[in-house]
Amino acid sequence: MSIVKGSIVRAKSGREKNGFFVVLDCNEKFAYIADGKRRKVEAPKKKSLIHLSSTNTVVKGSIETNPQIKRVLNDFIKNGG
């Protein structure tokens, strides 16, 4: 599955390696990701798509706040993400 807006992804490299994030925006080369803690909605990380791996999970509905992102990622990890 390709990486699209709302996808939950895992970072494959960099300081964020093995961390889970939600894609806030995406184009052909880059995704803007946030986890609601270190990387907030107000200042998402610009990450190359080759450094992300898809989890084949897309969040339903809109995610606009840091607490929403934290809740989604915590639920994902608890369910075996």
N, C-alpha and C positions, 0 to 999 in steps of 0.2 A: 504494500500500500504506500502511496506517495505521501509526503508531508504536506498538509494543508492547514489552513487557519483552524485552530481548535484542537489540533492533534496533540497527544501526549507523546513526548519524545525523550530519548536518553542521550546525553552528551557522550561522545566517544573519545574526546580529547580536550585538552586545556584544563584550566583550573576547575571547571565544572564537571570533569570526567565522572561518569557513572551516575550523575544526578538526573532526576526527572524534571521536565519542564513542560509548560503549555505554550504552544505556538500562538502568538498574538497576531502576527502578520507574516506573510511569506511571498517571495517572488521566485524567479528562476534559479538564483544563486544563493540567496540568504534567507534566513528566518529570524524573526525577532522573538526571543523567548523570555519567559519570566517564571519564577517559582513562588513569588509572593513573599519571600523572606529576604534573601540576598539580592535577588534581581526582582525589582518591583515593576508594576505596570507602568509607573511614571518614567522608568528608565530601563527598558528591556535590553537584553544583550543581543547584539547583532552577531549571528553565528552562521558560518558556511554550512550548507546542506550536507556536504560530504563529512562533516564532523558530527552529524546527528544520525541516530538510528530510530526508525519509526517503531512504535509499540502496537500499531494497528488499532489504536483506540482514539476516537474522536469525541470530544466533549459535546454533548447536546446543549443547545441554547447558547446564550452569550455569556462570556466571562469578562467582567469589567473591573472587578476589585481584587485587591490582594487577598482578603479573607476567602473569597470564592475560589481563587486559584489554590490556596493552601488546603482547603477542604477537599477539592477535587483530587489533588495529588495524594493527600493522606488516605483517602478512600481507595484510590488506585493501588497504592503500595500495600495497604492492609489486605486487599483482595488478591494479592500475589503478583502484582504488577511486574 
